[in-house]
Amino acid sequence: MKHSIVLITILLFTSLVTFVAADAPRPTTKPNILLIVADDLGWADVGWHGGFGKTPNLDELVRTGVELDQHYVQPVCTPTRTALMSGRCPGRFGPQALHASNLRAMPAGTMTLASALKILGYRTHLAGKWHLGSRPEWSPNAYGFDTSYGTLTGAADPWTHKYRKGPYEDTWHRDGKLFNEEGNVTELIAAESLTRITQGGDQPWFMYVPFHAVHTPVDTPAEYKKLYDGVKFHDDPVKHESRLRMAAMVAQLDAKVGAFVEAIDRTGQRENTLIIFTSDNGGIEGLTNAYIGNVLDSPFNSENDPLRGQKNTLFEGGTRVCAFVNWTGTLKPSKVTDPHYVGDWFPTLAGLTGFKPTEDLKWDGLDRWKVITGEDATPAPRSIYIAHSDGYSLRHGDWKLIAMKNGKEQLFNIIKDPYEKTNLADKELQRLSELNVLLAAELAKDNQVLPEDLKGLPD
């Protein structure tokens, strides 16, 4: 009898511990959130992937944080930023959100990550590239940011701060008001971010830093190029010089992230600051410079090996990016190999901070906090739908379908074939059919019509 009572007691205690572990409470103090988005950063541009760029600060944050090894984004910038801010697939808002656009991506009044955190009492700041509407009336301040600074457009010359010739040529702004300023874009963006990070006060802060680095035009101050003295990137002097500029820009990006961490440490905020890092899409391996200024073309630029493809493609090299999350004292070092989507960040941070929508925001993203912390080590398979102007991809479990609008379907087992070398569409007909059903369901949710008030406006 005694043995039975003891056994029952042990079983009850074990069940209680298991229950508590499965539903471990989230932090009660709202953390500061530093969300950094690199621009066009390739898989093999960084040190922790064995790349050519010197990234000691990023490498250390990966080593001491949670590496997100299969973090998916859209293949170009506007769509990724739309998903990041809204938690929704960009096609839900219309075709203007599926390519690099100067039109307003989301309707006025859309609940964004910034506006949600503002409701919770956060100071909300953006320093960098917006690219969700290039007119001043579509600035970040209209979407939940207390302050904004940088460019409204998708890129700018690092020295002139100009965009391409046309109606959006002048794009450098503060809070939606255009102005002129001297200095290197990356240095200016970092300085603005540091001011906001260290300004003090009792409110938690959300600092969104969508860097222009390492998007074309590729150039940096000379000090970052000197880091590669003696390194030969290519026998062709033009290609060597091109890759040197790219490597220097990667190093500059890394140095600025290091400065953020140093400031957060120095001001005693490290254990209450969540740091998230991602790129908006994969790198582009060579390109010409279409922006107003004197920066040279980049014939030998980014690197995505061993992933297939690059920016503006639906292969892994275009949509699977360098990403991690770091929170000293809260997150233990680990690597998460379960697929994560850029649209997951809004619902994940909403759950973490206690934001409860008063209406259905129709999120496509999922709250992945338990996956990030390791509490959920075997999450259920989920679909990641990525729409592009020229086609679609859908990842579900181990499988990925690419369906171009004018081309043959491609099916890959990403776990067995991560570099997408073997198209199994002709052999796995049942699997192909299943993924096409899932894809059709996602396509049905997209809005195929350009909003009426955007018709006729320059893109």
Steps between C-alpha positions, in 0.01 A plus 500: 500500500783736596671427169179584311458833681863590432465405133181706462670796671799476263274479196295801613818702564643400162177600325499836679862570402426402140194727494694794642787444255261485205337829600797686643405866559628765264706788639282741701709809419454633150842477331658763283501374141782569256395374157780520242439426132798482267430567134594243233736315735610170342518168682877479456578867562538444876758338721276248672424344162867493406463800271739769383370781726657585834208481746639443853214680674227314314688172544506556877128575513432178308732302730327630813148509355254292302594452138196471273642270236191489278365852517292578191419839352363631173748513209500883483478787744150657502322163540726394789449830681124476448493154658727612783286799593157337449547131582327426171608375161550810283268386221206544737536877445521495120750459216686821595633319809653213301792686343747774588251785484476869584124474541332468838522132590236488776174694541493795737400382846660157468598369843877458487756363740594859586144615566433193716808564713408869524163398646693309767696812597815446293699784348512404132782613272619424147839592359579380149309387196119496500401388145133456584393822332735766363278805537527703822136433588580127499792538741560270800338761727166410341550137603577516871850647522557793736808600302644404163819589318674384183354430157142444397616318185666163464859623472720807484852588403713470816644850447240709314200334671323517165275233348461448124406782263129567505229606744663326799855628444499696827418256776710583809259602775429543867143419603385521139654840433766499227830673571867496400779369721864409449668177605507129428156339513596203719688721746208743524243223551711344774548836676125565499434151637755545779332824603166325537645192672677705766254786556380355831156517658266247654329388178614186320617574147463343158789594272453384142823536300452399135852576380572593138812286526581295300265609219645666191658757464774314686757724667631592845748730673862397437554369854288193429688420180828503693379200699566291189850623421691214339186303406464413133139439404548445126773504234297750299575841663150629424337201669747516788411864561129420479522218757722717723229765517244234581716342771561844648128574508438169680768596752342843546161341566662271755680789671176694539323200656797470735456866596134436583590209727774703671255783568235263633760341729638835615154630594407185691225391261641175364298253706180681412567538127397251233716526189364362170705493181400398148547598137211604279603253227805321367799670346538608140819373338561781250321816394528845350448817699181683401507761775604866492864530602850391404521149649625237255308195380531173692580214258627273783278566796320269742521123552223251581689171461427222561137604469353516153384829357520860615285805566182514290481121464287248689792265559653478848769753412229761451272419794702326775713755683748562779298544821524468876350623825699586814378575852763475772369322808181381331593306186758222517740452208352260246420448133138471386468306176120510483379737225421855614330771291556875515126544555532308827666792678183704558298220662810377686578841647131563567488186711825585675398855591135429577338676206148370446331618180142621539418367154623221275818627334498200265861415574664246273797486735509289815610564858832310501632600842487145638689376195765769549540419870507125437183433701343362184775284355274321250257756357235381259573546129380835369473659159717794396351668196713744301347691211703680235403700195614209279386200704459336838667264742354298784701320766316240708691263723798363310363597160509812289304579184603773257233588244601769252227671298681415177694184574509143618420416860793404720479285812785450747553308821678781683624280783667246271577750223554843665675637191206419271692291249239230428152589375263223612182641344477214247562230762306618806163562334294449816722737696486752216120484501483550876720808490306643208181474707669692783635756254156552343353567845762771563456656157128530564571732795705745293359821357574510129372855443699819549325730751299763317680800650840369382404465135692735273761593762872461414654181630 
